[in-house]
Amino acid sequence: MTQITADLVIQGATILDGTGAPAFVADIAIAGELIVAVGQDLKVAGNPQLINAAGLLVAPGWIDVHTHFDAQATWDPLLSPSTSAGVTTAIMGNCGVGFAPCQKELRPFLLDLMEAVEDIPGTALHEGIQWEWETFPEYLDALARRSYACDLAVMIGHGGVRTWVMGKRASLADMPGGADKNPVTSEEIAAIGTVVREAVAAGAFGFSTSRLLLHRDKHGILTPGALASKEEVLCICDAVVAGGGGIFEFSTDFASYDDLPYIKHDPKKRQDYFNSELEWLAAAMAKHPDKLRISFGASADGAEFWSRWTSKRQQVPGQCLVQVQIRPQSFHMSLASGITMFTPSPEFRRAQQEAGGHTGRLVELLKEPGRRSAILQDAQKFTLHGQQTHQIQALAVNEKGVRLPAWFYTGHDVYPWTPSYEPTADMAVTSIAARSGKHVLEVCYDLLLETGGPHAGVLWHPLFGYSGHNDNIASMFHRQNIIPGFGDAGAHNTILTDAVAATSSLCHYGRDRARGLAPLEKIVKTQTSDAATLFGLLDRGVVRPGKRADLNIIDFDRLNVKAPYWCNDLPTNAGRWMQNVEGYHTTIVRGVITFQNGKHSGELPGKLVRNPRAVGLSANSVSVTAAGVDESVTMEDLTEYAVELSRDGGASAQARVLRHEQLSQRSRL
């Protein structure tokens, strides 16, 4: 056998190669950034670094298709917590929000939009982001000057494009009735297409938007482009293809025919809109079978329908992949985060002040019998109002007018955190209360104090209803054209953390789940080669000679997600939910070891990746001049309207409600 020249050899690994094939045992030889050989008992010349992987799994590095690291990428080269959890390529610029292109005068608008939609603390954004660009090609060049612990790929978002072309008019057509009152002109649509085409030509992997009623700016106005016409979105699809080819990604409810509360929708108009959306999607795929890819988020309950629809309508395999969240989108509570059902209590807030930010001290203060009694009495003063048949829509209100979701005080669908993210009914705080004879608020209080318990003092509430199991999520691994996504790494910081969901896929759905397991090879495929194919990253995603040496070596028996925790590690000491994992023996990016046993190696081999299909464009070749700032444009403040509409929504909506109530509480003090 001919000897191989290599820098690094992984020996005796059990390989899940990303293709969906069964696991096999082999060595992997790496030279530079590439895998050069895969086989048993490889003969390697010289003195390469050796890693004994006997008994360990090796898989391609995870490709996270839905992140919001757009700001964090300018201050955190580790893109924590994703890279320590096996992510070797992160896709950002999702949901139509991002920071390029952007004229200097309107930077605050895009910053506020990111805070409002993705719940990233505004102080961290304003202080942390390092502006070195205006145009999208300049933005790519700025990212290319940095190094990371994983590769980054970027899409151009509707918010930035509309702002560049239309200035302060960017979301005027997205106001209630705005599509008829203030339509985007044909000239503006053409300019939007040009900006998108040039961004893709410069290296953007495509375009993203939000067509979702719950994504709004800080004034309650829908994100720019939420109500965009069929003419506009089809022009954008054409522009992506003209730039070389790429993806059209969006978040959607398939119901946003106008800015109206869901309960006021006209059923016929809603159905007509749904049909119209499917029509333009099918038309775009038929027109551009080779160069256009489509992806959007859907609930796990809809996975069966979307699997059938995509199989019928896509022109080539993998042209349309629908993203489903691996873990139910949820609301986290802890003493450290400061958001609990007891926060409105004056006695609780006094304890917080006395503790001075030290959770251990706060626990001791809250254990005091008199203080405990006073806080529980304050919490029990909340009374229920609204639609009692839907706990998220129902409200709990106290004598001071503080309004919070009813489940804060009924305990409906509240559980102590569990690593499965699939708690059983007997684990609910209402069940614990029934067994113990305690009031449900007493149970919540005591669980929050148990910071050393298996749930680490964290309470967990799924936002979209929960039936006591995740069978609908588990089924995705048995369906065509469904992949994990919408984990939102880098976003929804005050509510949740799902950046390490890929790890949950393996250890829960692939190993621990009592209600049935998914094949490991299928799980790995969905978050490696399927994702790579969707974005045209054909140099990675599988363990084969000639492919990128982006790999995870995994101690599968030890692989686990740890309890989420609150930390203040953002710029301006702003806080966020974080989560660590264990069981990753080694992570390799571009042939370089980045993490071993959870510790960063100090190496940052990751880079900006430009769309390999891009036709090429320099930062000096942008042809659309940024719109001026027209101070005569006035936008109605829809804050109160948006808050009421958001009370039955997901993470973005719930964060809006909490920000509003916190401001209201401060104004009452």
Backbone hydrogen bonds, N-H to C=O, Kabsch-Sander energy under -0.5 kcal/mol:
donor,donor_aa,acceptor,acceptor_aa,energy
4,I,43,K,-3.0
6,A,4,I,-0.6
6,A,45,A,-0.6
7,D,30,I,-3.0
8,L,30,I,-2.0
9,V,49,Q,-2.8
10,I,28,I,-2.9
11,Q,9,V,-0.6
11,Q,51,I,-3.0
13,A,26,A,-1.7
14,T,56,L,-2.6
15,I,13,A,-0.8
15,I,24,F,-3.9
16,L,58,V,-2.8
17,D,15,I,-0.7
24,F,15,I,-1.5
26,A,13,A,-2.3
27,D,39,G,-3.4
28,I,10,I,-2.4
29,A,37,A,-2.8
30,I,8,L,-3.0
31,A,34,L,-2.4
34,L,31,A,-1.9
35,I,547,K,-2.9
36,V,29,A,-2.8
37,A,29,A,-1.4
39,G,27,D,-1.9
42,L,39,G,-0.5
44,V,42,L,-0.7
45,A,4,I,-2.8
49,Q,7,D,-2.6
51,I,9,V,-2.5
53,A,11,Q,-2.6
53,A,51,I,-0.9
55,G,12,G,-0.6
56,L,53,A,-2.5
57,L,554,I,-2.7
58,V,14,T,-2.3
59,A,552,N,-2.2
61,G,550,D,-2.3
62,W,86,G,-2.3
63,I,527,Q,-2.3
64,D,62,W,-0.7
64,D,89,T,-2.4
65,V,63,I,-0.8
67,T,91,I,-2.2
68,H,489,A,-3.6
73,A,69,F,-2.9
74,T,71,A,-2.4
75,W,72,Q,-1.7
76,D,72,Q,-3.1
79,L,76,D,-1.2
82,S,79,L,-1.3
83,T,78,L,-0.7
83,T,79,L,-0.7
85,A,82,S,-1.6
86,G,83,T,-1.0
87,V,82,S,-1.7
88,T,62,W,-2.4
89,T,62,W,-1.5
90,A,151,D,-2.5
91,I,64,D,-2.7
92,M,90,A,-0.5
92,M,153,A,-2.8
94,N,67,T,-0.9
96,G,93,G,-0.6
97,V,94,N,-1.6
102,C,134,E,-3.0
106,L,103,Q,-1.9
107,R,104,K,-1.5
109,F,106,L,-0.5
110,L,106,L,-1.4
111,L,107,R,-2.3
112,D,108,P,-2.7
113,L,109,F,-2.2
114,M,110,L,-2.1
115,E,111,L,-2.2
116,A,112,D,-2.5
117,V,113,L,-2.6
118,E,114,M,-2.4
119,D,115,E,-1.3
125,L,121,P,-2.0
126,H,122,G,-2.9
127,E,123,T,-2.0
128,G,124,A,-2.7
129,I,125,L,-1.8
131,W,129,I,-0.8
139,Y,135,T,-1.7
140,L,136,F,-2.4
141,D,137,P,-2.1
142,A,138,E,-2.1
143,L,139,Y,-2.2
144,A,140,L,-2.3
145,R,141,D,-0.9
145,R,142,A,-0.6
146,R,143,L,-1.8
148,Y,606,G,-2.1
149,A,77,P,-2.3
151,D,88,T,-2.7
152,L,607,K,-2.3
153,A,90,A,-2.4
155,M,92,M,-1.8
156,I,206,G,-2.4
157,G,100,A,-0.6
158,H,208,S,-1.9
159,G,96,G,-2.7
161,V,157,G,-2.0
162,R,158,H,-3.0
163,T,159,G,-2.0
164,W,160,G,-2.4
165,V,161,V,-2.2
166,M,162,R,-3.4
167,G,163,T,-2.0
169,R,166,M,-2.0
170,A,167,G,-1.6
172,L,169,R,-1.4
173,A,169,R,-0.6
174,D,171,S,-1.4
175,M,172,L,-1.2
178,G,175,M,-3.2
180,D,177,G,-1.0
181,K,177,G,-2.1
182,N,178,G,-3.2
189,I,185,T,-2.5
190,A,186,S,-2.1
191,A,187,E,-2.0
192,I,188,E,-2.6
193,G,189,I,-2.3
194,T,190,A,-2.0
195,V,191,A,-2.4
196,V,192,I,-2.2
197,R,193,G,-2.8
198,E,194,T,-2.5
199,A,195,V,-1.9
200,V,196,V,-2.5
201,A,197,R,-2.4
202,A,198,E,-1.3
203,G,199,A,-0.7
203,G,200,V,-0.9
204,A,199,A,-2.6
205,F,154,V,-3.2
207,F,247,I,-2.8
208,S,156,I,-2.2
209,T,249,E,-1.8
211,R,251,S,-3.6
215,H,212,L,-1.4
216,R,214,L,-0.7
217,D,221,I,-3.3
220,G,217,D,-2.1
222,L,174,D,-0.5
223,T,215,H,-1.6
226,A,223,T,-2.3
228,A,225,G,-1.8
233,V,229,S,-2.2
234,L,230,K,-2.3
235,C,231,E,-1.8
236,I,232,E,-2.0
237,C,233,V,-2.2
238,D,234,L,-2.3
239,A,235,C,-2.0
240,V,236,I,-2.4
241,V,237,C,-1.8
242,A,238,D,-2.5
243,G,239,A,-1.7
244,G,241,V,-1.6
245,G,240,V,-2.2
246,G,291,K,-2.2
247,I,205,F,-2.1
248,F,293,R,-2.5
249,E,207,F,-3.0
249,E,247,I,-0.6
250,F,295,S,-1.8
251,S,209,T,-1.5
253,D,211,R,-1.5
257,Y,255,A,-2.1
260,L,258,D,-1.9
264,K,261,P,-2.0
265,H,262,Y,-1.6
270,R,266,D,-2.7
271,Q,267,P,-2.3
272,D,268,K,-2.8
273,Y,269,K,-2.3
274,F,270,R,-2.3
275,N,271,Q,-2.5
276,S,272,D,-2.4
277,E,273,Y,-2.5
278,L,274,F,-2.0
279,E,275,N,-2.0
280,W,276,S,-2.3
281,L,277,E,-2.1
282,A,278,L,-2.3
283,A,279,E,-2.5
284,A,280,W,-2.6
285,M,281,L,-2.1
286,A,282,A,-2.2
287,K,283,A,-2.2
288,H,284,A,-1.8
292,L,288,H,-1.5
293,R,246,G,-2.4
294,I,319,Q,-2.8
295,S,248,F,-2.0
296,F,321,L,-0.7
297,G,250,F,-1.0
298,A,323,Q,-2.3
302,G,299,S,-1.2
303,A,300,A,-1.3
306,W,302,G,-2.4
307,S,303,A,-2.3
308,R,304,E,-1.8
309,W,305,F,-2.8
310,T,306,W,-2.5
311,S,307,S,-1.5
312,K,308,R,-1.6
313,R,309,W,-2.4
314,Q,310,T,-2.5
319,Q,316,V,-1.9
321,L,294,I,-1.9
322,V,481,N,-2.7
323,Q,296,F,-2.9
324,V,483,I,-2.3
331,F,461,H,-2.5
332,H,495,I,-2.7
333,M,459,L,-2.2
334,S,339,I,-0.6
338,G,334,S,-1.0
340,T,338,G,-0.7
343,T,340,T,-1.0
345,S,342,F,-1.7
349,R,345,S,-2.3
350,R,346,P,-2.1
351,A,347,E,-1.8
352,Q,348,F,-2.2
353,Q,349,R,-2.2
354,E,350,R,-2.4
355,A,351,A,-2.3
356,G,352,Q,-1.1
357,G,352,Q,-0.8
358,H,355,A,-1.3
359,T,357,G,-0.7
362,L,358,H,-2.2
363,V,359,T,-2.5
364,E,360,G,-1.7
365,L,361,R,-2.2
366,L,362,L,-2.5
367,K,363,V,-1.1
368,E,365,L,-1.1
372,R,368,E,-3.0
373,S,369,P,-2.5
374,A,370,G,-2.0
375,I,371,R,-2.5
376,L,372,R,-2.4
377,Q,373,S,-2.1
378,D,374,A,-2.1
379,A,375,I,-2.2
380,Q,376,L,-2.1
381,K,378,D,-1.1
382,F,379,A,-1.4
383,T,397,V,-2.7
385,H,395,L,-3.2
388,Q,386,G,-1.1
390,H,387,Q,-1.6
393,Q,390,H,-0.5
394,A,390,H,-2.2
395,L,385,H,-3.4
396,A,404,L,-3.1
397,V,383,T,-2.8
398,N,402,V,-1.5
401,G,398,N,-1.9
404,L,396,A,-2.5
406,A,391,Q,-0.6
406,A,394,A,-2.1
407,W,391,Q,-0.6
408,F,405,P,-1.7
409,Y,406,A,-1.8
410,T,406,A,-2.0
411,G,407,W,-1.7
414,V,411,G,-1.8
415,Y,460,W,-2.5
417,W,458,V,-2.7
421,Y,418,T,-1.5
427,M,424,T,-2.1
428,A,425,A,-1.4
429,V,414,V,-2.8
430,T,411,G,-0.5
432,I,428,A,-2.4
433,A,429,V,-2.4
434,A,430,T,-1.9
435,R,431,S,-2.2
436,S,432,I,-2.3
437,G,433,A,-1.9
438,K,433,A,-0.7
442,E,439,H,-0.6
443,V,439,H,-1.7
444,C,440,V,-2.2
445,Y,441,L,-2.5
446,D,442,E,-2.5
447,L,443,V,-2.4
448,L,444,C,-2.2
449,L,445,Y,-1.3
450,E,446,D,-0.9
450,E,447,L,-0.6
451,T,449,L,-2.1
453,G,450,E,-1.7
456,A,453,G,-1.9
457,G,450,E,-0.9
458,V,455,H,-1.8
459,L,333,M,-2.3
460,W,415,Y,-3.2
461,H,331,F,-1.9
463,L,329,Q,-2.8
465,G,462,P,-0.6
467,S,469,H,-0.5
474,A,470,N,-2.7
475,S,471,D,-1.7
476,M,473,I,-1.7
477,F,474,A,-1.1
478,H,475,S,-2.1
479,R,476,M,-1.7
482,I,479,R,-0.6
483,I,322,V,-2.5
485,G,324,V,-1.6
488,D,66,H,-1.1
489,A,66,H,-0.8
491,A,488,D,-2.5
492,H,118,E,-4.7
493,N,119,D,-1.4
494,T,119,D,-0.6
495,I,492,H,-1.4
496,L,492,H,-2.5
498,D,487,G,-0.5
501,A,498,D,-1.6
503,T,500,V,-1.2
504,S,500,V,-1.2
505,S,501,A,-2.0
506,L,502,A,-1.3
507,C,503,T,-2.5
508,H,504,S,-2.3
509,Y,504,S,-1.1
510,G,505,S,-0.8
510,G,506,L,-0.7
512,D,507,C,-1.5
513,R,508,H,-2.4
516,G,513,R,-1.0
518,A,509,Y,-3.1
522,K,519,P,-0.5
523,I,519,P,-2.2
524,V,520,L,-2.7
525,K,521,E,-1.8
526,T,522,K,-2.1
527,Q,523,I,-1.1
528,T,525,K,-1.4
529,S,541,G,-0.6
530,D,525,K,-2.5
532,A,528,T,-2.6
533,T,529,S,-2.6
534,L,530,D,-2.0
535,F,531,A,-1.6
536,G,533,T,-1.0
537,L,532,A,-2.7
538,L,536,G,-1.5
540,R,537,L,-1.4
543,V,17,D,-2.0
544,R,542,V,-1.1
546,G,35,I,-3.6
547,K,544,R,-1.9
548,R,539,D,-3.3
549,A,33,E,-3.2
550,D,548,R,-1.8
551,L,549,A,-0.6
551,L,588,I,-1.7
552,N,59,A,-2.9
553,I,586,T,-3.3
554,I,57,L,-3.4
554,I,552,N,-0.6
555,D,583,G,-3.1
556,F,554,I,-1.3
558,R,555,D,-1.3
559,L,555,D,-0.9
560,N,582,E,-2.3
562,K,580,N,-2.9
565,Y,578,M,-2.7
567,C,576,R,-2.4
569,D,567,C,-0.8
570,L,574,A,-2.1
573,N,570,L,-1.5
574,A,571,P,-1.3
576,R,567,C,-2.2
577,W,493,N,-1.9
578,M,565,Y,-3.0
582,E,560,N,-2.3
585,H,553,I,-1.6
585,H,583,G,-1.0
586,T,553,I,-1.7
587,T,595,F,-2.5
588,I,551,L,-3.0
589,V,592,V,-2.8
591,G,549,A,-2.3
592,V,589,V,-2.1
594,T,587,T,-2.8
595,F,587,T,-1.3
596,Q,599,K,-2.2
597,N,584,Y,-0.8
597,N,585,H,-1.4
598,G,584,Y,-0.6
599,K,596,Q,-2.0
601,S,594,T,-3.0
606,G,148,Y,-2.7
609,V,152,L,-3.4
610,R,608,L,-0.5
611,N,203,G,-2.1
614,A,611,N,-1.8
615,V,243,G,-1.9
616,G,201,A,-1.6
621,S,618,S,-1.6
625,T,623,S,-0.6
627,A,164,W,-3.1
630,D,628,G,-0.9
631,E,629,V,-1.0
633,V,630,D,-1.6
638,L,219,H,-2.4
638,L,636,E,-0.7
642,A,638,L,-3.0
643,V,639,T,-2.4
644,E,640,E,-2.1
645,L,641,Y,-2.2
646,S,642,A,-1.8
647,R,643,V,-0.7
647,R,644,E,-0.8
648,D,645,L,-0.7
649,G,646,S,-2.3
654,Q,650,G,-3.2
655,A,651,A,-2.3
656,R,652,S,-1.6
657,V,653,A,-2.1
658,L,654,Q,-2.4
659,R,655,A,-2.6
660,H,656,R,-2.2
661,E,657,V,-2.6
662,Q,658,L,-2.7
663,L,659,R,-2.1
664,S,660,H,-2.3
665,Q,661,E,-2.8
666,R,662,Q,-2.2
667,S,663,L,-1.9
668,R,664,S,-1.0
668,R,665,Q,-0.7
669,L,665,Q,-0.9
669,L,666,R,-0.6
